[in-house]
Structure formats: C-alpha cells, structure tokens
Amino acid sequence: MFAYLLLLVAVLTRVLPHAGWMNFTAVGGALLYFGARRPWREMLAPIAVLMAADYYLTVYAYHYAFRWEAYITTWAWYAAVIALGWILLHARTTGSRVAAGAVLGPTSFFVVSNYAVWAGGGNMYPHTLGGLEACYVAAIPFYRNDLLSTTIVLAVAFGVPAVARRMHLIAPKPALEGK
C-alpha cells in the first residue's frame, strides 16, 4: 500500500506547480521503491500513471501538442528504474544498496534523457561533441536536484521503517508487500 501512496506523491510532485524546483520530484525514489516492494504483476501501474501525468503536463499545463515519440526514452526509463529497484532492492535491502539505487536511478536518467535531447532535439544543441557537452552541462542543476530528491525519498521510504524496527516500534518487515 505504501508503494502506491509514494506513487501518488511522485505524481503530485510532478503536476503541482513548483516553478524553480528544477526536477525536485519523488519519481525516481517512488519507482525504485515500487520495484523493490511490489510484485511484478503490478509493475505496469506506475508506468501508466506517470504516462498519464506526462500527457497532462504536456497538453494542459504546458499547452503543447502531445507527441508520444518524444516520451519513449522517459517511459523506457520508468520501466528500467522499476526493474533496477527489483534487481537491487527486492531480495535484499541494505543501506549500501539503497545508496546505490539513489545514485544509479538519477544518473541513468541524466545520461539517457540528455543524450536523447541532444540526439533528437532539433536545433537546441548542435550535433557535435561540444553540443553534447553543452546539453549535459545545462542539465547539471536538474541532475543535482534529482539526486537529492531521490535520496530523500529513499531515505524516508526505507530508512524510517528500518529505524523503527531497530527500536522495536514496528514488527519485522514482510518479505514482499502485498503477498
């Protein structure tokens, strides 16, 4: 149940007005947590919800025409991060694994999405090595905030229950939420 609540928080951090936040969202952390805690049969739910949020933002918030081709990279990343959560955190959740997820999730998005912007972004950046560098440099503030927000979400989602268990405030965690 908590994974779905975290997914709702992720969507709200995307669609509620937050000018100046520059990618400070709960999306990466929520997807990693979802992959770690939900069974495979439920993995399409967060992708579908975030796809709907992408559509809403494009059409209603930004008033652009929606072109699904522009989102393939992002949607593939959603699925990949859920898989990363499953692979890295499902069977065994440790502090170092959570930290690895907090770095790998945002870093993979930074690398893949900025390459896609450079390669398919029309005239935004020249298709040269300098243009690729400029694309990545321009995205550093977004990357920093994505790292920070993902780390915060994962620290709360995994850390608070772990601390509570150590303090014997809650029962030991089940093997898989929803089983």
Stockholm file with secondary structure:
# STOCKHOLM 1.0

chainA/1-179         MFAYLLLLVAVLTRVLPHAGWMNFTAVGGALLYFGARRPWREMLAPIAVLMAADYYLTVYAYHYAFRWEAYITTWAWYAAVIALGWILLHARTTGSRVAAGAVLGPTSFFVVSNYAVWAGGGNMYPHTLGGLEACYVAAIPFYRNDLLSTTIVLAVAFGVPAVARRMHLIAPKPALEGK
#=GR chainA/1-179 SS CHHHHHHHHHHHHHHSCCTTCSSCCSHHHHHHHHHHHSCGGGTHHHHHHHHHHHHHIIIIISCCCCCGGGGHHHHHHHHHHHHHHIIIIISCCCHHHHHHHHHHHHHHHHHHHHHHHHHHSTTSSCSSHHHHHHHHHHTHHHHHHHHHHHHHHHIIIIIHHHHHHHTTSSCCCCSSTTC
#=GC SS_cons         CHHHHHHHHHHHHHHSCCTTCSSCCSHHHHHHHHHHHSCGGGTHHHHHHHHHHHHHIIIIISCCCCCGGGGHHHHHHHHHHHHHHIIIIISCCCHHHHHHHHHHHHHHHHHHHHHHHHHHSTTSSCSSHHHHHHHHHHTHHHHHHHHHHHHHHHIIIIIHHHHHHHTTSSCCCCSSTTC
//
